[in-house]
Amino acid sequence: MSDWERDANAALQALGEAWQQGGISRDTYRARRRLLIAALRERRDDTERHPLPLPAGLPPLARAGHGVAVLGSGRGSMVAWRWLLLVATVAAAAGAAWMMWFKESGNV
């Protein structure tokens, strides 16, 4: 947990304690809590939208781990593997059904 997250948690805890002890009204508590949570969201959005830049000398496979596309590792190859898995599963199920049907009829 980072320093700003610890500070935000401490602020929320202090705010909750002030409300529970009757130091502030419920409406004031809710308004201040909304402001704190909005500030947290802005901080999180700011850090998520600005990722660290990639080093220039990374090999292609290392860049793939950082979300950079590498030939043959994109969505298209995953779709092909899913289709292949689906076809193999259907073929295995059909073969098992065929074997069960022949076993019941006494031909196997």
SULTA-V146650 format. One record per residue. N is the residue number from 1. PSI is psi in whole degrees, -180 to 180 (none if undefined). OMEGA is omega in whole degrees, -180 to 180 (999 if undefined). D_FIRST is the distance of its C-alpha to the first C-alpha in Angstrom with 2 decimals. Layout:
BEGIN
<<N & PSI & OMEGA & D_FIRST> <N & PSI & OMEGA & D_FIRST>>
END
This chain:
BEGIN
<<1 & 135 & -177 & 0.00> <2 & 172 & -179 & 3.78> <3 & -41 & -177 & 6.79> <4 & -29 & 176 & 8.32> <5 & -40 & 177 & 6.18> <6 & -43 & 179 & 6.76> <7 & -41 & 180 & 10.17> <8 & -42 & 177 & 10.86> <9 & -42 & 179 & 10.33> <10 & -41 & 179 & 12.52> <11 & -42 & 178 & 14.95> <12 & -39 & 179 & 15.35> <13 & -43 & 178 & 15.97> <14 & -39 & 179 & 18.43> <15 & -43 & 178 & 20.08> <16 & -42 & 179 & 20.58> <17 & -39 & 179 & 22.04> <18 & -39 & 179 & 24.33> <19 & -43 & -179 & 25.64> <20 & -32 & -179 & 26.20> <21 & 0 & 176 & 28.09> <22 & 14 & -179 & 30.20> <23 & -27 & 179 & 29.14> <24 & 158 & 180 & 28.70> <25 & 167 & -180 & 30.38> <26 & -40 & 179 & 28.99> <27 & -40 & 177 & 29.58> <28 & -42 & 178 & 27.81> <29 & -48 & -178 & 24.79> <30 & -41 & -180 & 24.74> <31 & -46 & 180 & 25.26> <32 & -37 & 179 & 22.48> <33 & -42 & 177 & 20.06> <34 & -42 & 179 & 21.21> <35 & -43 & 179 & 20.64> <36 & -45 & -179 & 17.02> <37 & -38 & 177 & 16.31> <38 & -40 & 178 & 18.41> <39 & -38 & 177 & 16.51> <40 & -44 & 180 & 13.21> <41 & -43 & 178 & 15.32> <42 & -42 & 180 & 16.87> <43 & -44 & -180 & 13.73> <44 & -45 & 179 & 12.65> <45 & -39 & -179 & 16.33> <46 & -40 & -180 & 16.62> <47 & -30 & 180 & 14.03> <48 & -32 & -175 & 15.53> <49 & -12 & -178 & 19.04> <50 & 77 & -179 & 18.86> <51 & 163 & 178 & 18.08> <52 & 141 & 178 & 18.63> <53 & 150 & 179 & 22.38> <54 & 143 & 174 & 23.93> <55 & 146 & -174 & 25.73> <56 & -31 & -173 & 29.47> <57 & 20 & -179 & 30.76> <58 & 139 & 174 & 28.97> <59 & 162 & -176 & 31.48> <60 & -40 & -179 & 31.86> <61 & -35 & 177 & 30.26> <62 & -35 & 178 & 27.08> <63 & -28 & 179 & 27.05> <64 & -35 & 178 & 27.37> <65 & -18 & 180 & 23.96> <66 & 14 & 176 & 22.60> <67 & 10 & 178 & 24.48> <68 & 134 & -176 & 27.68> <69 & 138 & 175 & 30.82> <70 & 141 & -179 & 33.03> <71 & 128 & 179 & 36.61> <72 & -3 & -180 & 36.98> <73 & 13 & -177 & 33.36> <74 & -171 & -177 & 33.30> <75 & -32 & -178 & 33.68> <76 & -41 & -179 & 37.45> <77 & -32 & 178 & 37.38> <78 & -37 & 178 & 35.09> <79 & -40 & 179 & 37.57> <80 & -42 & 179 & 40.40> <81 & -37 & 179 & 38.76> <82 & -43 & 178 & 38.24> <83 & -43 & 179 & 41.91> <84 & -42 & 178 & 43.05> <85 & -41 & 178 & 41.16> <86 & -46 & -180 & 42.67> <87 & -43 & 179 & 46.17> <88 & -39 & 179 & 45.89> <89 & -44 & 179 & 44.80> <90 & -41 & 179 & 47.65> <91 & -41 & 179 & 50.11> <92 & -41 & 179 & 49.11> <93 & -42 & 179 & 49.46> <94 & -42 & 178 & 52.83> <95 & -42 & 179 & 54.03> <96 & -41 & 179 & 53.10> <97 & -41 & 180 & 54.90> <98 & -44 & 179 & 57.91> <99 & -41 & 179 & 58.12> <100 & -38 & -179 & 57.92> <101 & -43 & 178 & 60.64> <102 & -32 & 178 & 62.97> <103 & -39 & 180 & 62.33> <104 & -32 & -179 & 63.36> <105 & -5 & 175 & 66.46> <106 & 14 & -179 & 67.51> <107 & -13 & -177 & 67.56> <108 & none & 999 & 64.98>>
END
